[in-house]
Amino acid sequence: MKRISGNTLGIQQGTRVLFSDFADGGVMWTGNGSRESRHVVRFKEAYTEPPVVHVSISMWDTDHKHNARAEITAEHISETEFHLVFRTWGDTRVARVRADWLAFGAVRDEDDWELD
């Protein structure tokens, strides 16, 4: 369990189209084996420590003739950004993917101050 001390919790959310490879013959649609799509998401406001980040697939379009294999995750989470990563493998053909994300964690309060 992650415990957040203090009274200020920041929540940010977003959505991102990760790729649309069927339109231009990209590797997710035409490739085989391990493939990855990685995107850096920068928070509009920084957290005081790395937040908890939840990611999910909100739309995906796959070829019905092949197995649908997918992994989506948040990696390299910091106070200011994270990497949104989609992976597939084998003969899976993915035309396009859209992902949603939600980050929540401690943020500075206007009453926070430090002595120098």
N, CA, C and O atoms as CSV, one atom per row, in Angstrom:
chain,resi,resn,atom,element,x,y,z
A,1,MET,N,N,0.848,-1.169,0.000
A,1,MET,CA,C,0.000,0.000,0.000
A,1,MET,C,C,0.895,1.233,0.000
A,1,MET,O,O,1.882,1.299,0.732
A,2,LYS,N,N,0.545,2.186,-0.812
A,2,LYS,CA,C,1.249,3.459,-0.831
A,2,LYS,C,C,0.469,4.434,0.038
A,2,LYS,O,O,-0.715,4.677,-0.194
A,3,ARG,N,N,1.138,4.987,1.036
A,3,ARG,CA,C,0.514,5.969,1.920
A,3,ARG,C,C,1.032,7.338,1.560
A,3,ARG,O,O,2.234,7.530,1.376
A,4,ILE,N,N,0.125,8.291,1.460
A,4,ILE,CA,C,0.485,9.663,1.124
A,4,ILE,C,C,0.250,10.518,2.345
A,4,ILE,O,O,-0.882,10.674,2.801
A,5,SER,N,N,1.339,11.077,2.877
A,5,SER,CA,C,1.195,11.934,4.047
A,5,SER,C,C,0.835,13.350,3.596
A,5,SER,O,O,1.109,13.743,2.462
A,6,GLY,N,N,0.227,14.095,4.489
A,6,GLY,CA,C,-0.191,15.448,4.134
A,6,GLY,C,C,-1.628,15.479,3.662
A,6,GLY,O,O,-2.313,14.457,3.621
A,7,ASN,N,N,-2.060,16.648,3.316
A,7,ASN,CA,C,-3.468,16.837,2.955
A,7,ASN,C,C,-3.704,17.063,1.474
A,7,ASN,O,O,-4.850,17.213,1.050
A,8,THR,N,N,-2.642,17.091,0.676
A,8,THR,CA,C,-2.815,17.471,-0.715
A,8,THR,C,C,-2.549,16.300,-1.652
A,8,THR,O,O,-1.438,15.774,-1.716
A,9,LEU,N,N,-3.582,15.906,-2.370
A,9,LEU,CA,C,-3.499,14.811,-3.337
A,9,LEU,C,C,-3.768,15.390,-4.714
A,9,LEU,O,O,-4.774,16.070,-4.918
A,10,GLY,N,N,-2.882,15.127,-5.656
A,10,GLY,CA,C,-3.064,15.576,-7.031
A,10,GLY,C,C,-3.455,14.414,-7.918
A,10,GLY,O,O,-2.894,13.323,-7.815
A,11,ILE,N,N,-4.429,14.653,-8.798
A,11,ILE,CA,C,-4.884,13.630,-9.736
A,11,ILE,C,C,-4.852,14.226,-11.136
A,11,ILE,O,O,-5.417,15.293,-11.378
A,12,GLN,N,N,-4.194,13.540,-12.049
A,12,GLN,CA,C,-4.148,13.961,-13.446
A,12,GLN,C,C,-4.530,12.764,-14.308
A,12,GLN,O,O,-4.308,11.614,-13.928
A,13,GLN,N,N,-5.103,13.047,-15.465
A,13,GLN,CA,C,-5.496,11.964,-16.364
A,13,GLN,C,C,-5.302,12.402,-17.804
A,13,GLN,O,O,-5.198,13.593,-18.098
A,14,GLY,N,N,-5.254,11.435,-18.686
A,14,GLY,CA,C,-5.099,11.750,-20.092
A,14,GLY,C,C,-5.401,10.555,-20.968
A,14,GLY,O,O,-5.659,9.454,-20.483
A,15,THR,N,N,-5.364,10.793,-22.259
A,15,THR,CA,C,-5.577,9.750,-23.256
A,15,THR,C,C,-4.598,9.990,-24.390
A,15,THR,O,O,-4.228,11.130,-24.671
A,16,ARG,N,N,-4.182,8.919,-25.035
A,16,ARG,CA,C,-3.187,9.056,-26.094
A,16,ARG,C,C,-3.375,7.948,-27.116
A,16,ARG,O,O,-3.484,6.776,-26.755
A,17,VAL,N,N,-3.415,8.319,-28.396
A,17,VAL,CA,C,-3.368,7.325,-29.465
A,17,VAL,C,C,-1.897,6.940,-29.590
A,17,VAL,O,O,-1.053,7.793,-29.864
A,18,LEU,N,N,-1.590,5.665,-29.391
A,18,LEU,CA,C,-0.197,5.227,-29.395
A,18,LEU,C,C,0.337,5.016,-30.802
A,18,LEU,O,O,1.494,5.323,-31.091
A,19,PHE,N,N,-0.508,4.494,-31.666
A,19,PHE,CA,C,-0.114,4.319,-33.063
A,19,PHE,C,C,-1.343,3.978,-33.889
A,19,PHE,O,O,-2.384,3.593,-33.357
A,20,SER,N,N,-1.200,4.126,-35.196
A,20,SER,CA,C,-2.239,3.772,-36.154
A,20,SER,C,C,-1.537,3.127,-37.346
A,20,SER,O,O,-1.524,3.682,-38.444
A,21,ASP,N,N,-0.954,1.952,-37.119
A,21,ASP,CA,C,-0.038,1.334,-38.078
A,21,ASP,C,C,-0.697,0.741,-39.313
A,21,ASP,O,O,-0.008,0.505,-40.305
A,22,PHE,N,N,-2.000,0.492,-39.296
A,22,PHE,CA,C,-2.639,-0.066,-40.487
A,22,PHE,C,C,-2.645,0.949,-41.618
A,22,PHE,O,O,-2.652,0.567,-42.788
A,23,ALA,N,N,-2.643,2.225,-41.292
A,23,ALA,CA,C,-2.717,3.289,-42.306
A,23,ALA,C,C,-1.445,3.383,-43.136
A,23,ALA,O,O,-1.501,3.701,-44.324
A,24,ASP,N,N,-0.284,3.104,-42.512
A,24,ASP,CA,C,0.973,3.273,-43.243
A,24,ASP,C,C,1.851,2.024,-43.246
A,24,ASP,O,O,3.043,2.108,-43.541
A,25,GLY,N,N,1.279,0.876,-42.924
A,25,GLY,CA,C,2.033,-0.377,-42.956
A,25,GLY,C,C,3.093,-0.472,-41.881
A,25,GLY,O,O,4.146,-1.073,-42.095
A,26,GLY,N,N,2.822,0.121,-40.715
A,26,GLY,CA,C,3.780,0.121,-39.611
A,26,GLY,C,C,4.021,-1.261,-39.026
A,26,GLY,O,O,3.302,-2.214,-39.328
A,27,VAL,N,N,5.045,-1.356,-38.184
A,27,VAL,CA,C,5.526,-2.636,-37.666
A,27,VAL,C,C,4.499,-3.359,-36.789
A,27,VAL,O,O,4.501,-4.589,-36.748
A,28,MET,N,N,3.637,-2.643,-36.097
A,28,MET,CA,C,2.635,-3.324,-35.263
A,28,MET,C,C,1.621,-4.074,-36.136
A,28,MET,O,O,1.053,-5.079,-35.709
A,29,TRP,N,N,1.401,-3.585,-37.343
A,29,TRP,CA,C,0.446,-4.203,-38.260
A,29,TRP,C,C,1.112,-5.236,-39.166
A,29,TRP,O,O,0.511,-6.264,-39.476
A,30,THR,N,N,2.331,-4.977,-39.586
A,30,THR,CA,C,2.981,-5.854,-40.560
A,30,THR,C,C,4.072,-6.731,-39.965
A,30,THR,O,O,4.497,-7.696,-40.599
A,31,GLY,N,N,4.530,-6.415,-38.762
A,31,GLY,CA,C,5.665,-7.121,-38.171
A,31,GLY,C,C,5.298,-8.451,-37.552
A,31,GLY,O,O,4.143,-8.876,-37.561
A,32,ASN,N,N,6.322,-9.093,-37.014
A,32,ASN,CA,C,6.190,-10.382,-36.356
A,32,ASN,C,C,7.155,-10.399,-35.179
A,32,ASN,O,O,8.176,-9.711,-35.206
A,33,GLY,N,N,6.848,-11.168,-34.157
A,33,GLY,CA,C,7.743,-11.239,-33.007
A,33,GLY,C,C,7.519,-10.095,-32.032
A,33,GLY,O,O,6.476,-9.443,-32.061
A,34,SER,N,N,8.494,-9.854,-31.175
A,34,SER,CA,C,8.384,-8.814,-30.141
A,34,SER,C,C,8.406,-7.423,-30.769
A,34,SER,O,O,9.278,-7.097,-31.574
A,35,ARG,N,N,7.422,-6.614,-30.378
A,35,ARG,CA,C,7.334,-5.228,-30.850
A,35,ARG,C,C,6.890,-4.354,-29.702
A,35,ARG,O,O,6.182,-4.804,-28.801
A,36,GLU,N,N,7.312,-3.095,-29.737
A,36,GLU,CA,C,7.023,-2.181,-28.637
A,36,GLU,C,C,6.750,-0.780,-29.182
A,36,GLU,O,O,7.375,-0.335,-30.145
A,37,SER,N,N,5.804,-0.100,-28.545
A,37,SER,CA,C,5.522,1.311,-28.816
A,37,SER,C,C,5.650,2.033,-27.479
A,37,SER,O,O,4.949,1.693,-26.526
A,38,ARG,N,N,6.538,3.027,-27.396
A,38,ARG,CA,C,6.848,3.714,-26.136
A,38,ARG,C,C,6.653,5.219,-26.330
A,38,ARG,O,O,7.107,5.792,-27.320
A,39,HIS,N,N,5.967,5.851,-25.365
A,39,HIS,CA,C,5.693,7.288,-25.424
A,39,HIS,C,C,5.942,7.913,-24.059
A,39,HIS,O,O,5.536,7.364,-23.034
A,40,VAL,N,N,6.603,9.053,-24.047
A,40,VAL,CA,C,6.831,9.784,-22.802
A,40,VAL,C,C,5.628,10.688,-22.561
A,40,VAL,O,O,5.246,11.476,-23.427
A,41,VAL,N,N,5.036,10.565,-21.376
A,41,VAL,CA,C,3.917,11.413,-20.962
A,41,VAL,C,C,4.437,12.340,-19.865
A,41,VAL,O,O,4.920,11.877,-18.831
A,42,ARG,N,N,4.337,13.643,-20.094
A,42,ARG,CA,C,4.781,14.625,-19.097
A,42,ARG,C,C,3.559,15.173,-18.359
A,42,ARG,O,O,2.558,15.540,-18.975
A,43,PHE,N,N,3.660,15.220,-17.041
A,43,PHE,CA,C,2.569,15.749,-16.238
A,43,PHE,C,C,2.506,17.263,-16.375
A,43,PHE,O,O,3.539,17.921,-16.495
A,44,LYS,N,N,1.304,17.818,-16.359
A,44,LYS,CA,C,1.140,19.272,-16.423
A,44,LYS,C,C,1.693,19.943,-15.174
A,44,LYS,O,O,2.216,21.056,-15.234
A,45,GLU,N,N,1.571,19.249,-14.032
A,45,GLU,CA,C,2.142,19.727,-12.776
A,45,GLU,C,C,2.922,18.593,-12.140
A,45,GLU,O,O,2.505,17.436,-12.193
A,46,ALA,N,N,4.059,18.929,-11.537
A,46,ALA,CA,C,4.909,17.907,-10.924
A,46,ALA,C,C,4.348,17.454,-9.578
A,46,ALA,O,O,3.679,18.210,-8.875
A,47,TYR,N,N,4.636,16.213,-9.247
A,47,TYR,CA,C,4.323,15.646,-7.937
A,47,TYR,C,C,5.536,15.823,-7.025
A,47,TYR,O,O,6.626,16.124,-7.512
A,48,THR,N,N,5.371,15.644,-5.727
A,48,THR,CA,C,6.496,15.755,-4.802
A,48,THR,C,C,7.297,14.461,-4.727
A,48,THR,O,O,8.425,14.460,-4.233
A,49,GLU,N,N,6.737,13.377,-5.204
A,49,GLU,CA,C,7.397,12.080,-5.311
A,49,GLU,C,C,6.723,11.340,-6.453
A,49,GLU,O,O,5.635,11.742,-6.865
A,50,PRO,N,N,7.317,10.278,-6.984
A,50,PRO,CA,C,6.670,9.570,-8.088
A,50,PRO,C,C,5.240,9.138,-7.717
A,50,PRO,O,O,5.040,8.505,-6.680
A,51,PRO,N,N,4.259,9.469,-8.543
A,51,PRO,CA,C,2.871,9.102,-8.246
A,51,PRO,C,C,2.581,7.648,-8.619
A,51,PRO,O,O,3.412,6.964,-9.215
A,52,VAL,N,N,1.412,7.208,-8.262
A,52,VAL,CA,C,0.890,5.933,-8.739
A,52,VAL,C,C,0.275,6.214,-10.107
A,52,VAL,O,O,-0.494,7.163,-10.261
A,53,VAL,N,N,0.610,5.399,-11.091
A,53,VAL,CA,C,0.086,5.591,-12.450
A,53,VAL,C,C,-0.624,4.319,-12.887
A,53,VAL,O,O,-0.062,3.225,-12.827
A,54,HIS,N,N,-1.861,4.477,-13.326
A,54,HIS,CA,C,-2.659,3.366,-13.852
A,54,HIS,C,C,-2.866,3.610,-15.342
A,54,HIS,O,O,-3.260,4.706,-15.739
A,55,VAL,N,N,-2.607,2.600,-16.172
A,55,VAL,CA,C,-2.831,2.713,-17.610
A,55,VAL,C,C,-3.769,1.608,-18.070
A,55,VAL,O,O,-3.800,0.523,-17.489
A,56,SER,N,N,-4.529,1.893,-19.114
A,56,SER,CA,C,-5.440,0.886,-19.660
A,56,SER,C,C,-5.633,1.138,-21.149
A,56,SER,O,O,-5.436,2.251,-21.639
A,57,ILE,N,N,-6.016,0.100,-21.847
A,57,ILE,CA,C,-6.340,0.231,-23.268
A,57,ILE,C,C,-7.787,0.689,-23.367
A,57,ILE,O,O,-8.685,0.021,-22.855
A,58,SER,N,N,-8.019,1.815,-24.017
A,58,SER,CA,C,-9.384,2.312,-24.172
A,58,SER,C,C,-9.938,2.021,-25.571
A,58,SER,O,O,-11.146,2.114,-25.791
A,59,MET,N,N,-9.055,1.669,-26.517
A,59,MET,CA,C,-9.488,1.249,-27.850
A,59,MET,C,C,-8.351,0.467,-28.472
A,59,MET,O,O,-7.194,0.886,-28.427
A,60,TRP,N,N,-8.691,-0.674,-29.055
A,60,TRP,CA,C,-7.695,-1.356,-29.870
A,60,TRP,C,C,-8.378,-2.095,-30.988
A,60,TRP,O,O,-9.492,-2.602,-30.853
A,61,ASP,N,N,-7.674,-2.140,-32.095
A,61,ASP,CA,C,-8.188,-2.691,-33.336
A,61,ASP,C,C,-7.169,-3.727,-33.799
A,61,ASP,O,O,-6.031,-3.385,-34.120
A,62,THR,N,N,-7.585,-5.004,-33.832
A,62,THR,CA,C,-6.666,-6.077,-34.194
A,62,THR,C,C,-7.222,-6.892,-35.359
A,62,THR,O,O,-8.415,-6.852,-35.662
A,63,ASP,N,N,-6.339,-7.616,-35.988
A,63,ASP,CA,C,-6.709,-8.525,-37.067
A,63,ASP,C,C,-7.354,-9.768,-36.453
A,63,ASP,O,O,-6.762,-10.407,-35.583
A,64,HIS,N,N,-8.553,-10.109,-36.897
A,64,HIS,CA,C,-9.284,-11.241,-36.317
A,64,HIS,C,C,-8.704,-12.609,-36.708
A,64,HIS,O,O,-9.107,-13.623,-36.138
A,65,LYS,N,N,-7.783,-12.657,-37.652
A,65,LYS,CA,C,-7.218,-13.924,-38.095
A,65,LYS,C,C,-6.010,-14.367,-37.267
A,65,LYS,O,O,-5.498,-15.469,-37.461
A,66,HIS,N,N,-5.550,-13.508,-36.341
A,66,HIS,CA,C,-4.372,-13.817,-35.530
A,66,HIS,C,C,-4.707,-13.688,-34.046
A,66,HIS,O,O,-5.677,-13.025,-33.678
A,67,ASN,N,N,-3.912,-14.316,-33.210
A,67,ASN,CA,C,-4.089,-14.192,-31.766
A,67,ASN,C,C,-3.883,-12.752,-31.330
A,67,ASN,O,O,-3.017,-12.051,-31.853
A,68,ALA,N,N,-4.681,-12.318,-30.373
A,68,ALA,CA,C,-4.554,-10.960,-29.831
A,68,ALA,C,C,-3.727,-11.029,-28.550
A,68,ALA,O,O,-4.196,-11.514,-27.521
A,69,ARG,N,N,-2.496,-10.540,-28.626
A,69,ARG,CA,C,-1.582,-10.547,-27.478
A,69,ARG,C,C,-1.199,-9.101,-27.195
A,69,ARG,O,O,-0.820,-8.366,-28.107
A,70,ALA,N,N,-1.296,-8.691,-25.926
A,70,ALA,CA,C,-0.966,-7.305,-25.604
A,70,ALA,C,C,-0.544,-7.155,-24.161
A,70,ALA,O,O,-0.996,-7.878,-23.273
A,71,GLU,N,N,0.329,-6.201,-23.957
A,71,GLU,CA,C,0.715,-5.769,-22.612
A,71,GLU,C,C,0.807,-4.252,-22.657
A,71,GLU,O,O,1.382,-3.688,-23.587
A,72,ILE,N,N,0.241,-3.592,-21.650
A,72,ILE,CA,C,0.359,-2.147,-21.537
A,72,ILE,C,C,0.788,-1.829,-20.107
A,72,ILE,O,O,0.274,-2.406,-19.149
A,73,THR,N,N,1.730,-0.909,-19.977
A,73,THR,CA,C,2.286,-0.630,-18.656
A,73,THR,C,C,2.840,0.789,-18.585
A,73,THR,O,O,3.092,1.430,-19.605
A,74,ALA,N,N,3.022,1.258,-17.363
A,74,ALA,CA,C,3.703,2.527,-17.102
A,74,ALA,C,C,5.084,2.185,-16.553
A,74,ALA,O,O,5.203,1.401,-15.612
A,75,GLU,N,N,6.119,2.767,-17.134
A,75,GLU,CA,C,7.489,2.514,-16.703
A,75,GLU,C,C,8.204,3.835,-16.465
A,75,GLU,O,O,7.757,4.885,-16.927
A,76,HIS,N,N,9.299,3.778,-15.755
A,76,HIS,CA,C,10.154,4.952,-15.489
A,76,HIS,C,C,9.331,6.125,-14.950
A,76,HIS,O,O,9.431,7.247,-15.447
A,77,ILE,N,N,8.531,5.856,-13.944
A,77,ILE,CA,C,7.665,6.884,-13.356
A,77,ILE,C,C,8.505,7.804,-12.478
A,77,ILE,O,O,9.230,7.346,-11.595
A,78,SER,N,N,8.398,9.115,-12.731
A,78,SER,CA,C,9.088,10.114,-11.916
A,78,SER,C,C,8.075,11.171,-11.488
A,78,SER,O,O,6.884,11.052,-11.779
A,79,GLU,N,N,8.549,12.198,-10.800
A,79,GLU,CA,C,7.675,13.282,-10.351
A,79,GLU,C,C,7.109,14.088,-11.518
A,79,GLU,O,O,6.092,14.764,-11.366
A,80,THR,N,N,7.759,14.023,-12.681
A,80,THR,CA,C,7.371,14.876,-13.812
A,80,THR,C,C,6.874,14.139,-15.045
A,80,THR,O,O,6.280,14.754,-15.931
A,81,GLU,N,N,7.112,12.803,-15.121
A,81,GLU,CA,C,6.737,12.079,-16.336
A,81,GLU,C,C,6.750,10.576,-16.115
A,81,GLU,O,O,7.182,10.090,-15.069
A,82,PHE,N,N,6.266,9.843,-17.125
A,82,PHE,CA,C,6.374,8.383,-17.155
A,82,PHE,C,C,6.377,7.928,-18.601
A,82,PHE,O,O,6.026,8.691,-19.501
A,83,HIS,N,N,6.775,6.684,-18.822
A,83,HIS,CA,C,6.744,6.097,-20.161
A,83,HIS,C,C,5.504,5.210,-20.254
A,83,HIS,O,O,5.302,4.327,-19.421
A,84,LEU,N,N,4.696,5.444,-21.247
A,84,LEU,CA,C,3.515,4.628,-21.546
A,84,LEU,C,C,3.944,3.626,-22.607
A,84,LEU,O,O,4.313,4.015,-23.715
A,85,VAL,N,N,3.897,2.330,-22.273
A,85,VAL,CA,C,4.480,1.304,-23.134
A,85,VAL,C,C,3.432,0.254,-23.505
A,85,VAL,O,O,2.747,-0.296,-22.643
A,86,PHE,N,N,3.324,-0.009,-24.810
A,86,PHE,CA,C,2.476,-1.074,-25.332
A,86,PHE,C,C,3.391,-2.095,-26.000
A,86,PHE,O,O,4.285,-1.732,-26.764
A,87,ARG,N,N,3.161,-3.373,-25.705
A,87,ARG,CA,C,3.953,-4.441,-26.320
A,87,ARG,C,C,3.032,-5.517,-26.879
A,87,ARG,O,O,1.948,-5.776,-26.357
A,88,THR,N,N,3.502,-6.131,-27.954
A,88,THR,CA,C,2.848,-7.316,-28.499
A,88,THR,C,C,3.928,-8.256,-29.001
A,88,THR,O,O,5.101,-7.883,-29.042
A,89,TRP,N,N,3.552,-9.465,-29.384
A,89,TRP,CA,C,4.531,-10.462,-29.793
A,89,TRP,C,C,3.851,-11.506,-30.656
A,89,TRP,O,O,2.636,-11.478,-30.853
A,90,GLY,N,N,4.653,-12.425,-31.166
A,90,GLY,CA,C,4.126,-13.495,-32.011
A,90,GLY,C,C,3.595,-12.955,-33.324
A,90,GLY,O,O,4.165,-12.025,-33.894
A,91,ASP,N,N,2.507,-13.534,-33.803
A,91,ASP,CA,C,1.934,-13.122,-35.085
A,91,ASP,C,C,0.798,-12.099,-34.933
A,91,ASP,O,O,0.075,-11.827,-35.891
A,92,THR,N,N,0.646,-11.541,-33.736
A,92,THR,CA,C,-0.424,-10.564,-33.489
A,92,THR,C,C,-0.272,-9.368,-34.419
A,92,THR,O,O,0.823,-8.836,-34.602
A,93,ARG,N,N,-1.396,-8.957,-35.004
A,93,ARG,CA,C,-1.411,-7.783,-35.887
A,93,ARG,C,C,-2.324,-6.742,-35.259
A,93,ARG,O,O,-3.532,-6.948,-35.143
A,94,VAL,N,N,-1.735,-5.623,-34.855
A,94,VAL,CA,C,-2.482,-4.561,-34.194
A,94,VAL,C,C,-2.527,-3.351,-35.130
A,94,VAL,O,O,-1.493,-2.801,-35.511
A,95,ALA,N,N,-3.735,-2.955,-35.487
A,95,ALA,CA,C,-3.896,-1.819,-36.382
A,95,ALA,C,C,-3.700,-0.498,-35.647
A,95,ALA,O,O,-3.004,0.394,-36.133
A,96,ARG,N,N,-4.316,-0.377,-34.475
A,96,ARG,CA,C,-4.196,0.870,-33.708
A,96,ARG,C,C,-4.574,0.632,-32.255
A,96,ARG,O,O,-5.298,-0.305,-31.918
A,97,VAL,N,N,-4.051,1.523,-31.399
A,97,VAL,CA,C,-4.299,1.441,-29.963
A,97,VAL,C,C,-4.422,2.852,-29.400
A,97,VAL,O,O,-3.661,3.753,-29.754
A,98,ARG,N,N,-5.395,3.016,-28.519
A,98,ARG,CA,C,-5.510,4.245,-27.724
A,98,ARG,C,C,-5.461,3.827,-26.262
A,98,ARG,O,O,-6.083,2.840,-25.871
A,99,ALA,N,N,-4.718,4.583,-25.455
A,99,ALA,CA,C,-4.571,4.259,-24.041
A,99,ALA,C,C,-5.021,5.438,-23.188
A,99,ALA,O,O,-4.840,6.596,-23.563
A,100,ASP,N,N,-5.608,5.128,-22.039
A,100,ASP,CA,C,-5.961,6.134,-21.037
A,100,ASP,C,C,-5.049,5.938,-19.842
A,100,ASP,O,O,-4.607,4.822,-19.570
A,101,TRP,N,N,-4.764,7.017,-19.126
A,101,TRP,CA,C,-3.925,6.921,-17.935
A,101,TRP,C,C,-4.474,7.815,-16.835
A,101,TRP,O,O,-5.169,8.800,-17.084
A,102,LEU,N,N,-4.136,7.434,-15.611
A,102,LEU,CA,C,-4.557,8.168,-14.415
A,102,LEU,C,C,-3.383,8.145,-13.448
A,102,LEU,O,O,-2.860,7.079,-13.120
A,103,ALA,N,N,-2.969,9.327,-12.991
A,103,ALA,CA,C,-1.865,9.432,-12.035
A,103,ALA,C,C,-2.373,10.136,-10.788
A,103,ALA,O,O,-3.084,11.137,-10.877
A,104,PHE,N,N,-2.006,9.608,-9.627
A,104,PHE,CA,C,-2.375,10.286,-8.391
A,104,PHE,C,C,-1.260,10.137,-7.376
A,104,PHE,O,O,-0.651,9.077,-7.232
A,105,GLY,N,N,-1.010,11.248,-6.668
A,105,GLY,CA,C,0.066,11.253,-5.694
A,105,GLY,C,C,0.127,12.581,-4.964
A,105,GLY,O,O,-0.691,13.473,-5.185
A,106,ALA,N,N,1.104,12.689,-4.100
A,106,ALA,CA,C,1.273,13.889,-3.274
A,106,ALA,C,C,1.776,15.054,-4.121
A,106,ALA,O,O,2.640,14.893,-4.983
A,107,VAL,N,N,1.210,16.237,-3.851
A,107,VAL,CA,C,1.650,17.481,-4.500
A,107,VAL,C,C,1.890,18.534,-3.426
A,107,VAL,O,O,1.424,18.407,-2.294
A,108,ARG,N,N,2.621,19.569,-3.802
A,108,ARG,CA,C,2.881,20.646,-2.850
A,108,ARG,C,C,1.596,21.421,-2.579
A,108,ARG,O,O,0.772,21.641,-3.466
A,109,ASP,N,N,1.462,21.824,-1.324
A,109,ASP,CA,C,0.337,22.645,-0.903
A,109,ASP,C,C,0.805,24.092,-0.887
A,109,ASP,O,O,1.989,24.354,-0.675
A,110,GLU,N,N,-0.098,25.029,-1.107
A,110,GLU,CA,C,0.272,26.443,-1.088
A,110,GLU,C,C,0.782,26.867,0.285
A,110,GLU,O,O,1.467,27.884,0.398
A,111,ASP,N,N,0.462,26.110,1.324
A,111,ASP,CA,C,0.940,26.417,2.665
A,111,ASP,C,C,2.295,25.776,2.973
A,111,ASP,O,O,2.865,26.017,4.037
A,112,ASP,N,N,2.818,24.955,2.042
A,112,ASP,CA,C,4.147,24.358,2.241
A,112,ASP,C,C,5.204,25.436,2.048
A,112,ASP,O,O,5.119,26.234,1.114
A,113,TRP,N,N,6.173,25.460,2.908
A,113,TRP,CA,C,7.298,26.380,2.762
A,113,TRP,C,C,8.508,25.786,3.442
A,113,TRP,O,O,8.393,24.939,4.328
A,114,GLU,N,N,9.673,26.244,3.014
A,114,GLU,CA,C,10.923,25.729,3.537
A,114,GLU,C,C,11.783,26.890,4.036
A,114,GLU,O,O,11.772,27.977,3.457
A,115,LEU,N,N,12.516,26.651,5.100
A,115,LEU,CA,C,13.462,27.630,5.598
A,115,LEU,C,C,14.817,27.382,4.952
A,115,LEU,O,O,15.242,26.235,4.811
A,116,ASP,N,N,15.488,28.443,4.565
A,116,ASP,CA,C,16.831,28.302,3.991
A,116,ASP,C,C,17.891,28.535,5.037
A,116,ASP,O,O,19.082,28.458,4.737
